[in-house]
Amino acid sequence: MFYKVLHLLSTKTLNGAEKVTLDICTSLDKTIYEPIVVCAGDELKEFFEKESIQSFKINISNLNMREILKLRNLIKNENINLIHAHDVRASIAAKIASANLKIPVISHIHGEYDWLKSKSILRFIDRLFREKYDLSLACSKNVKEFYCKCNSKCHKEKVIALSNSFNFGEINKANIISKKKFEFKNNIPINKYVFGYIGRLIDLKGIDLLIESFNLFQQKHDNSILIIVGDGDQKYNLVNLVTKYNLSTKIYFIGYTRDIYNWLNIFDAFILSSKREGLPLTIFEAMAMKKIAISTSVGGIPELIKNKYNGILIEDRNPQLLMNAMEYVYENKNEAKAIVENAYNHLRLNYSITDYINTLQNIYKGLLESHKK
């Protein structure tokens, strides 16, 4: 049998969940599954199309019924057999659009959503729909536990933890140039110890903590800089914080870019100071590029990192503790090299895209067969 699988995104730009979607779509067995993507913007649509994945633009981010009707028509016209919806809004839209069509719907939970602990309308709607999905996938065991704790009414047996994976083939596609050449091209000072962050500049990522910790660090170690790659609604506040600490010549805001690997290549250490997370691909990317990862102990990250074995974990979001971790990797370069090698090997052995896809295809197969009965 041959099946069409619709991957539904409510987003316009390429971030973690979108990269997971891309890895799935490019790695599925094309003799059995044809992936089709629906997303909210032309930029993301074109990104998938460059990878030869049929894509459509339908913006269901606000759960607008006109857009959901467009989605329903597409589902029927394309003879979709299964819907894999990424994050909550996409999942809700998928279930509404596929009503009475007897199509299985998977809801993919990509993080520890902050609104799950609030009394928001989204939390209320999510609870109404959660049991209607054929299956929920959580991107790590901790994310599953967090979700089930926040939604005590959900049936745990219908929530499966499937940890994110890494596709090493992505590095092979990247055009990585020499560190010195890339630094010169982007006006980055050479011969500095480089701390770096890559991701969205939003409150949940806690980048203010990173800036505060770097401020403490550079007071003792002047030969260092911090590079922040990404964009978001917190950029104005973060720039003001940098100005407050008089760090404008030490901290570089790069903005949004898809050229992740060349930036990682010039980092000495990658830092994630998030308040909440799923299992972020940026840490996988740093490990794959043999850059030491320092992170707060949130989401699925403690499942990935064992402190001082294959990364550095910060148990509490505290500027001094993060500064101590930065100082440790800076002053103990031999230990850092060993940690980097352990991380690379651990990633290859335990987070294989091949194993991930085999598991996911078995999930697809089970749902499709059960809907035939």
N, C-alpha and C positions, 0 to 999 in steps of 0.2 A: 504493500500500500504506500501511497504518496500523500503527504499531509502538508497543508499550508498553516504555518504558525505566525500569528500576528503579534508582534512586540509593540506594545503601546506605551508611549512616553508623553508626559504632559509638559515637557520642557523644551527650551529653544536652543540651549547651548550644551557643549560637551563637558560633562563633569563625571563623577564616579559612576553613578547608575547608568549613564549613557555609555561609558566605556565597558561596563559589564555586559550591556546589551550588545555592543559591537562584537565583543569577544564571543558571545553566544552565537550571534548570527553568522560570523565568519567561520566558526568551528563546527557547526552542526553537520551531520552527515547529509549532504545535499541529494543523495539518492533516495532519502526517506523524507526529509523535511525541507521545505522551502520557507525561509524567513522573509517576512514582510514587516516593515517598520512604519508606524505612524507617530509623528512628533509635532511640536507646536510651532516650529520656525523653519525658514528656508535654509539658514546656515547649517542646522543640524541635519536637515533632510539631505542637503547636498553632500554632507560628510559621509552619510551612509551610502549614498548613491555612488560616491567615488570608490567604495568598496564593493560595488556591483550588487548592492542590496536594494531591491525595489522599495521605494519610500513614498509616503504621502504626507501632506501637511494638513492636519486638522487640530485646531487648538482647543483641547478639552480641559485646560488648566483651571478655568473658572466654572466647569461643569455646566456650561451653557447648552441648553437643550437643542438649539439649532446645530451646534457642532456635534453633539452626541447623535443626532439624527443622521448627519453626514457619515459619522463613524458606522452607524448601523447599516446604511446603504453600502458602504465599502465592504463591510463584513459579508453581506449577502452577495454583492457583485463579484467579489474575489473568492467566494466559496471557502471562507476561512474555517479550518477544522478545530483550532485551539487558540486561545488568547492568553498571552503571557504579559500581564500588566505590571509596570514598574512604578512602585510607590503608590500612595493611597488614592490620590485624585484619579490617576489613570485606572486604578482598580475599580473604583466606583463607576466611572464612565463606561468601562468595559462591561460591567454587569448590567447596567441599564441598557446599553446599546445591543447587547446580545440576548435580551429577554425573550423567552419562548423559542429561541433558535437551537436549543439543545447543544450548545458549544461549551466545553469545559473552560473555566477561567482560573488562571493562577494569579494570585496577588503576591508580588515580590516586595518584601519589607527590606529596605536598603539602609536603615539606620534607627537609632534610638530617637524617635521623633519627640521633640520637647513638648508639643501640644498634647501628648498623651497624658501628661500630668496636670493639665489645665481643664477647665470646663468649657472648652471651645466647641463651636458647632461642628467643626471637622471631626473632633473626637466622638461626638454623638452620632454623626452619620457613619463614621467608620465602624462603630459598634453595631449599627443596624445591618451593615453589609458584610461584616467579617465572616459570619457563618454561611453566607450565601455562596462564597467562593468554593470551588472544588478543592483547592489547596492554597495554603499560604507558605511562601518560602522566606525564611529569615537569613540574612547574609552572614550570621554567625550564631553560635550557641547562646552567647550573652545577649545578643539582640533579641533572640526568641524569648529568653527568660524575662527580659525587660518588657517586651510587648505583652506577654501573658500575665505578668504581674500588674501592668497598668490596665489591661482589659481582662478582668477576672472571669468574664462570661464566655470568653472564647474557649473552644475545645482544643486543648493542647495537641491532641493527636492529629489535628488538621493543620498544624503549624510545624513545618520541617525546617531544621537548620541545615543550610547548604552553604558552607563557607566560601567566600569569594576565592578566585584563583588568579594566577598570573600567566599570561601568554608571552613566553620569552621571544616568540617570533616578532613581537612588536619592536623590540630593540634592534633586531636585524634589519627592520625596515627604516629605522631612524638614520638620518644623515648626521652622524656625530662628528664634529670637527674638533680640533685640538683646543685644550682649555685656554691657552694663551691667545690663540687666534679669536676665539669666541669672546673672551674678556675685552680684547682690543676693539672688536667690532661693536660691542655694546657699552663701551666706556666704563668698564668695571676695573677698579685698580688691581694690579697684579701683586703677587707675593703677599696676599692677605689670607688669613684663615677665614673661610666663608661658611657661615651658618645660613641655612635657607629654608623657606617655606613655600609650598605650592598648593594652591587651593582657593576657594572662595573667601572673600573678605566679608564674612558675616559674623554676627554675634556668637553663634554656636561654636565657631572655630577658635574663639578666645585668643585672638592675635595680640590683644592688649597685654596679656600676660607675657607673651614672647618678647614684646618690645621692652617691657619693664625689666625682664630678666636679662636681656641683652644690655640694657643700660647699666645694670650692676656689673655684668661681665666685662664690658669694655673699659670700665673704670680701673680694672686691674690688668687687662690685656688689651692694649691699644691697637695691636696689630690684627684687628678683626673687623669684619663687616657682616651685615645681615641683608640678605636679598629676599624680598617678598614678591612672589609671582602670583598674580590673580587679580580679580576685581570683585566688587560687591558694595553693598550699601553702607558698610562700615569704613570705607576708605577715608572719607573726610575726617572722621574721628581719629583714625589711626595716624593720619598725617599730622594732625594737631598734637597728638601725643608725642610723636617724633620731634616736632618743633619744641614742645615743652622741655624735652630732655636735651635739646640742642644736638640732635643726632642726624641732622639732614645730610651730612657728609659721610655718614656711617651706615645708614639704612637706605636701601634702594627699592622703590616701588616699580615693578616692571609692567604691571598690567596683565590682562588676559592674553595667553598665547597657547597654541597647541604644541609648540616646540618644547616639550617637557624635558626630553632627555639631554639636550645641550645645556639646559640650566642645571639639571641634576649633576651633570658632568663637572661643573665648576664648583659645586658644593663640597665642603669637607664633612659637613654634618647636616642632616635633614631633621627639622623639628616640627612636631605637631603638638599644639597646646590646647586642644579642643576641650570643650565642656561635655559634649556628647559626640558619639561617632557610631558608625556601623563597623565595617572592616575595610578601611580606606585603601584604595588601589595605589595612592601616592606612596604609602609605606612599602608596598610590594615593589613599586618602581624604584624607590631608593635602594632597597635591598638588592634588586636585580642589577643596579648600577654600582653596587659595592660601596654604598655610602652609609655611614652609621646613622641609625634612626633613633631619635630621642622623642618620647611621646608620653602624654598623660595616660593613665591607666583607665581608659574608657571604652565602652562598646566591646567589640570583638578583639581589640588590640592585645589584651592580656592572654588571649588564646594563641596569639601569634608570637609575642615577644616574651622571652624569659630574661629578666633583668641581668645585664652584664654578661649574658651568654650570646644572644643574637640581637641585642638592642638595649636601650636604656629606658626604663619605665619610671615615671614620676607618679607616686601614689597620691599626692595631694597637689592641687593647683595652687602652687605657692611660688612667688618670684625667686625666693632664695633657693628653694629646692631645684627649680629648673636651672638657675644659674650654676648651682653645684654640679649638675649633670653636664652642662656645657663645659665647665672647667675640667671635669673628669676626662672627657674625650679629647679636650685640647691638650692636657698635660700628660696623658697616658696613650701616646700614639701607637705603641706596640700592642697594648691591650685592645685598642680600638680596631687595629687591623685584624686581630683574631676574632673579634665580635663580628666584623664585617664578613669574614669568610664563613663563619657559622651561620649567619643570616642568609647568605647566598645559597649555601647548601641546604639549609632547612626549607627555604622557599622552593627549591627545585624538587625536593623529595616529597613535600607535604601539600603543596598548593598547585598541583599540575592542572593545566587547562584540560588535558586529555581525560583525567579522572573526573573532573567537574562535568564535562560534557557527557561522558558515559552515564553518570548518575542522573543528570538532567534528562537525557533521552529516555532513560528507563522510566522516569516520572511521567514524561509525555506519553510514552507507550501505555502505561497503566491507566492514565486518565482517558485516553482515546478509546482503549478497549472497553473500559467500564461504561462509556457512553454509547457503545454499540448495543449493549444488552437491553 
